C-alpha cells in the first residue's frame, strides 16, 4: 500500500468519525440551546429546555441508527 493510499484512507476514516459525531451531538445541542433560550425569553421553568432536549435526544438516536459511513 502506498503512502498516498494510506493518507486517503486516514482522511476518509477521520471524516466518517466527524460526521458520526455531528449526527449524534448537533441535534441535542441545538434543541437544548433552543429550549434554554426559549425558557429565558418566556421566563418559564426549564420546561422547554427539558422537552426540546428530549426531542433532540430522539433525533440523535434516530440519526445514529440511520448513519451509514
Secondary structure, DSSP 8 states (H G I E B T S, - for coil): --HHHHHHHHHHHHHHHHHHHHHHHHHHHHHHHHHHHHHHHHT--THHHHHHHHHHHHHHHHHHHH---
